[in-house]
Amino acid sequence: MSLTDFDRRLIQSTQGGLPLVARPYAAIAEQLGVTESTVRERMAGMLDAGLIRRIGAVPNHYRLGYTANGMTVWDVDDELVDELGAKVGAMPAVSHCYKRPRALPDWPYNLFAMVHGHSQAEVEREAMKIHCLLAQACRSFDILYSTAILKKTGLRLSHD
């Protein structure tokens, strides 16, 4: 499915983030010269069609005081990874959780969960909660701490 001119303008106006105002869709609509309902309906249509994957907040954890960020990696039973991943992903300290293929023999981990904390001790406490939840299904785990802040952006359309 190809993008219309309006789709391109809408994506370009929102890809850097929605305006931090009480009615962000109304602000975008004003900028584009359309109604707020037009913006809402087209965004929903693009989501349904798969032209955009999601609309969501992307917090800057460092600015919120969460300076210890650890990707916890888990070697769990493949038969249970989906069920357990859903439970881990629902935990308040976990911002995202997903499964990945193992790279044996060097990398046995198949479940990943990003944990944010104010300190490494806090991340380790949260990792222990995950470990308790995984129980006997967990064979091993590790925590990989962030060492640099990377600029997080998705695909961008050019203004050409």
Beta strands, then each sheet from edge to edge (+ up, - down):
strand 1: 68-76
strand 2: 94-99
strand 3: 111-117
strand 4: 138-145
sheet 1: 2+ 3- 1+ 4-
end
